[in-house]
């Protein structure tokens, strides 16, 4: 049972019938169906975090931001930069899809789950957080929910910020956004963050000793973007960012043996896109490339010593998304192509591997009087496990003005990660984990309080588990997760409040 109270931007849910006329940029959501729609038209539970929220909360990491959101639990093995996992609505950390500007996070392809402890919070301009199944739109991993971190900013001028705190914490950030002529805009950001950290002492075991030292963190980030408007309807962009992080962590050590207690992460991402924005039709083609090198080593021996480990992955993506206004709604369709390439040793896999995935999806949203209808379907063709289909549907009924009932059903799946497939205990015959989810919700506006209460059930089959006797992974596990989620938003003078309550009952469905 989890209770949380947070400060977030409040929103109105009274505009159900007039959602097509609501064009305020502050209320538009892209992540739910991969086309722009007002938040009041989104049937899935959604939370939006802005850059102003992050600065008001004085959050120093992405995990600090996510901890405030409904249904989210963060497990972290220490302070800044330490390994972390995200859990949504009682599902595994591998059941959360994390996107950066709509493209899945690179290193998640190695471990099967996203670790946002290393991603610089200085790059985050907005977060769109969707709870519930979204595999019918995005493919693998989106069982518990989707977190889309958006780095694009619209903040002309130059800013310099600095911050200091306990444990020798320092942060310096400079950003500038300038017009280059009438149709071109350039953005450049640099960020430096450092802390000595604190000691998280690992208890010594037989033949090993504890390591009493501070666990520091150092991060250097650079971001650049160039946007150009060719005409009233055509525009394009080129964007790139990279970060160089060093993290110290606690480990067991034995005299005379290397002490692996330092992590060095290099990450870079580049993307370019072309957009068409017509009166009724919108289309976008984006190509992206990311490369990450994640070392764990003893600094006395260096990261190229035989005792060190290296996880290295290159990821290539091409996305073509389209939407057209139809009646009182939208229809969206698109194609995703992804290739992931690893070097030998990545994820404890002796050999390097390529994995390719092509997905085709179709989504639709329609307003019919007091009813809002939503549906999506997707087919993925993966080089490892073949073709897999998912679908989902939702319906909302505004039975009284300002009050709505929502019912939804969706299927989703999680593909096995590289270690489970090809590692020392891997099984190349593994199938994806499969999920079926139901949810019902009421939401409305009462006496200035915007609220939502929902109940959900999530049945997950073919869960991947490890067999100690066979010494390999296999598909057998089953889980049933039931939960209740309640959120309320209200203002008191200049303050805006969000209160959330979560109850989760997760059980092994076999026993």
N, C-alpha and C positions, 0 to 999 in steps of 0.2 A: 504494500500500500504506500502510495507516494502523495505527498501534498506539497504544492509549490505556490509561491506568491511572487509575482514579477511585475515590472513596469514595462508595458509595451504600448504601441500606438493603438488607440481604440478605433473601431470602425462601426459603421451602421449596417444593419442587415434589413433595412426597411425598403430597399430599392430593388426587390426581387422582380417586380413586373417591368421595371424600366431599365433593366441592366444594359440594354443595347445603347442607351443614351449616355451612360456613364463613361466618360473618356478621360477622367483625371489620371495622370500618370502615376499618382501615389496609390491608386487602387487597382491598377492593372496587374494581372498575374499571367505569366507565360508558362510556368512549369507544369501546371495541372494537365493541360491538353496539347502543349507545344504550339498554341496560338494565343494571342492576346485576348483576355477576357476580364471583365470586372470581377473583383473578388466576390461580390455578392452573387455572381452566377456560378461560382465554383461549388460543386456539391460535396466534394471531399473536404475534410477538415484541413484548413490551411492557415499558416502563420507567416507573416512577413516581418522581417527585421531590416531596418534601414541603417544607414551609416550614422544618422543622428542618434538612434537608439544605442548603438555600440559605443559612441563617444559619451553619451549620458551615463551609461553603466560603467564606464571606465574599464571595459573589458580588455585584458592584455593577451587573450588567445581566442581562437575560434571555439575551443571547448568551453570557455567561460560564457560565451554567447549561447551555445546550444544547451547548456545546463538549465537555462531559464525557460526553455520551451516545453509545452505540454507533451507528455508521453516519452520524454527523452531521459535516458540515464547515461552518464559518462563514467567509465572506469578508467582510472589513470594511475600508473605506478610511481607517482611522484609529482614533482613540480613541472616547470616550464620545459617543454620538449620531450618529456618522458612518454613512453608508449601509452596510447589510449585507445579505447574502443567505444563505439556508439551503439546504444541499444534503444530501439523504438518499440513501444507497446509489447514488451516481453519477448520479442524475437531476438535471434542471435545478431551479433555485430555484422556477420556476413550477409544479413538480410536487409541491409540498409544501402541504398544506392546514393553515392555522393557524386554530384556533378560540379564542374567548374565551368561556368558560362555554357552550360548545357552539354558538356563533354565529360564522360566519366573520369574520375580521378585515376591517374596512371598507376601508382603503386598498389592500388586495391586489386589489380590483376595478379599480383604475386601472392599475397597473403589471403585473398578472398574477402577481406574487410578493409574499411577505410580507417586510417590513422591520421586525424587532423591536427595532432599536436605539433606537427612541423610546418603546417601551412600558415603563412604570415597573415595575421589579422589586419595588417595595414592595407592589404589588397582587397579586403572585403568591403564592397559598397552596399550590398543588399543580399539577403538570404530569403529564399522562398522554400518553405518547409511544408511538404504534403504528407499526410498520414494515411496509411492504408496501401492496398496493392496498386502498382503502376507498371507492372511488366507488360501489359497490353499496349503501353505507349513507349516504354524505354527498353524492354527486354529484361535480361537477367538481373538479379539482385534486389529488385524493387518489391520485396515482400512486406517489410515493416513500414517502409516509407521512402521518400526521396528528399534529399537536401541539396538544393541548387545554390551554389555560391556564385554571385555575380560580381565581376570586377569592373565592369564598364561604369565610368563616372561621368557626370555632367556638372562640373564645378569650375567655371572659368576663373582664371587668376592664379596666384601663387600663395601657398601656405607653408609655414614652417612650424612644426609642433615638437615639443620636448617633454619628457616625463621622467620622474625619478621615484624610487620607492625602496622598500626594505630589501635586504639581501643584495645590496648594491645594484638594484634594478635601474637600468637606463634605457630610454627609447627616444630616438630622433627620427623625424619623418619630414621630408620635403616633397612637395608635389606642385606641379605647374601644369596648367592647361591653357593653351594659347591658340588663337585663330591665325592661320597662315593664309591670308587672302580671304575671299568671301566664302569659299566652299570647303576649306580644309581646316581640320582641327587636330592639334597634336597634344598628347598627354605624356608626362614623364614623372615617375615617382621613384624615390629612393628611401630606404628604411634601414635603420640599424637598431638592433635590440640585444641587450646583454643583461644577464643576472648571474651572480655567484651561486644562486640556488640555496637549497638546504639539504641536510643529510637525511637520507632515507636508508637506515642501516639494514643491510641484509643479515639475517641471523645465520651464524656459522653452523655448519653441519659437521658430520664426522669427517675428519681429515681436512676441513676447510675452516677459514676464519672470516669474521665479519670485516667489512670495509668502511671504517668511519671517516668519511670525507664529504665535502659539499658536492652537490650535483648541479653544475652550472649549465648555462645555455647561451649560445651566441648565434644570431641570425642576421644575415645581410641580404637585402632584397632590392631588385631593380625591375621596374615595369615601364613599358613604353607602348603607345598606341597612336595610330594615324588613321583618321577618318576623313573621307572625302565624299561630297555630294555631287554626283554627275548631272542630275536633273531633278525635277520635282518628284520623280518616281524611283530613280536609281541611285544607290549609294554603295559604298564599299569600305572595308576597313582592313588594316593589318595590325596585329597585336602580338606582343611577346612579353614574357616575364620569366624571371629565374630567381632562385634563392639558394644560398650557401649556408647550411646550418651545422653547428657542432653541439652535441649533447653529451654530457657526462652522466653516467648512471651507476648505481650500485651493482656489484656482482660478487659472487663467491671467489675466493682466491686461495691458492695453495702455493707456499714458497717454492720458487724455482720454475713455476709454470706461468705462461702468459696470462695476464689479467685483462679479459675483454670487457672494458667498461666505458668505451667511447664510441659514439656514433657520429658519422660524418655523412651528410646528405647533400647531394647536388641535384637540383631539379631545374629544368627549363621547359617552357611550353611556348609554341608559336601557332598562331592561326590567322587565316585570311578569309574574308567573306565578301559576298556580293548580295545585295538586297534589292528586291523590287517591291514597292509599296503602292499598289493601285487603289482605286476606290473600293473595289470589292475583292480583289485578289492580292495576296501577299505571298512572296516566295523568298527563300534564302538558301544559298549554297555556301557551306563552310568547310574548309579543309584545315586540319590541325595536326600538329606533330608535338610529341612530348618525349623527353628522355630523362630518366632518373638513375642515379648511382648512389646506392645506400651501403656504406661501409660500417662494419662493427669490428673494432680492433683494440689492441693494447698500444697506447701512444708511445711506450718505450721501444716497441718493435716496429711500429709504423703500420699503415693500412695495406701495404703490399707484402707483408709477412705472410707465411703459410698459415699462421694461426688466425688471420683475419678472414672475414666473410664479406662477400659482395653480392648484393641483389641489384641487378641492372636490367632495366626494361625500356624498350622503345615502343611507343604507341602511335599508330597512325589512324586518323579518323576522317571520314567524309560524311557530311550530313546534308541532305536536301529536304527541306521542310516547306510545306505549302498549305495555305488556308484560303478558303473562299467563303464569302458571306452568302448564306442560303436562307431565305425566309427571315425568321427572327433568331438566327443563330449562325453557326459556322460549321464547315466541314474541313477537316485537315487530313493530309496524307503526306507520306514521305518515305525516304530510304536512308538507312544508316549502314555504313560499312566501317569495320574496325579490324585492324591487325595489331597483334601484340607479339613482340619478339623479345626473348630473354637470352642472356648469356649463360654458359655452363656454371652451375653452382647456385644460381638464383633460386630462392625458396627451397634450398637443399635438394634441388633437382640436378643430377649429375650432368645432364646434357642440356644444351640450349634448345628452345622450342619456339615455333611460330603457331599462333592460334588466330584464326580468322572468323569473323561473324558478319553476316549480312541480314539486316532486318527490314521488313516492309510493314508499315502500320497505316491504319485508317481510324480517324476519330471524328465524332460528331456531337454537336450540342444544339439543342433547339428549344425555344420558348413557345409554349402553346397555352395561352391564357394564364391560368394559375399554376401550370405545370412546367417544370424544367426537366428535359430528358437528355441523357448523356450516354454515349456508348463508344467503345473502342475495341479494336482487334489488331493482333500483330502476329506475324510469322517470322521466326528466326532460323537461319541456316548456319549451323556452327560446324567448323572443320573437325571438331572432336566428337560431338554427340549427335550430329545431324539436325533434323528439322524439329522445331518445337513451336506450338501455337498457344496463345493466351488471349483472353477476352475479358471485358468487364462492362457493366451497365449500372446506371444510377437513375433515380427519379426523385424529383423534389416537388412537393405540393404545398402551395401557400394557401392553407385552409382558412386563415384569417389574415387580413392585411398586417404584414410585419411579423407573421409567425409561419414557420415552415416545418414540414416533416420530410425527411430524406431517408430513402432506402437504397442500398447498393449491394452488389455482388461482384466479385472479381476473382480471377485466377492469376497466379504468378509463379515464378520459378527462380531457382538459384543454380547456376552452373558450378560444377566443382572447380576448385582452384588448381593451380599448377602443381603444388605440393601433393595434393590428394590424388592427382592423376599420375604424376611421373616421379614423385619423390621416392625415397628409400622404402617407404611403406605404401607407395602409391598403388592405385588400381585403375588402369586405363579403361576399364569397363564400367566405371561409375556413370550413373544417370543423374540428371538434374533433380534437385529437391523441388517438390511441387506443393503449391498452397491454394486453398480455397477459402475465401473470406466473405463474411456477411456483416453488414453494419446497418443500424437504424439510429436516427438522430432527430431531435427536436431543437429548433433554434428560434430566437426571437429577440425583441427589444421590449423591456418592461421597466417602467419608471427610470429611464435613463441608463439601464444596465443591459448591455448586449451579451447574450448568453447562448450556450450550446451544450446539450447533454446527449451523449451517444453511448450505445452499447455495441460491442462487436464480438465476433468469434472468428478464429483463424485456425484452420486444420492444415497441418503441414505433414506431408507424406514423403517417403523415400529420403528421410534425413540421413545425411552422411555421418557415420560414426566409425570409431576405430576398434578393431577386434584384437585384444591382447594375445589370444591364442593363434590366430591366423597371421597376426602382425601385418595387417593391411586395412585400408579403409573399405567400407561397404555401405550399401543402401539398405537400411532397415528401420531406422528410427521413425517414430511418429510423435507429434506433439499437438496438443489442443490448447489454445490460448483464448481465454475469455476476459473481457475487460469492460470497464465503465470509465468514461472520460467526461469531465465537466469543466467548462471554461466560462469566465465572466469578465467583461470589460466595462469600466465606468470611469467617470471623471469626478474629481473633487477639487474645484477651483482650477489652478494651473497644472495639477497633477493628473496623470492618466495611469490607471491601474489595470492589471490583468491578474486574475486569480485562477489557478487551475488545480484540479483534483484528479488523480488517476488511481484506479484500482485494477490490478492485473492478477489473474489466476492462470498460471502456466503449468501444465501437467504433461507427464509422459503418457501418451495415449495407449501404449502397449501394456504398461503395468497399471 
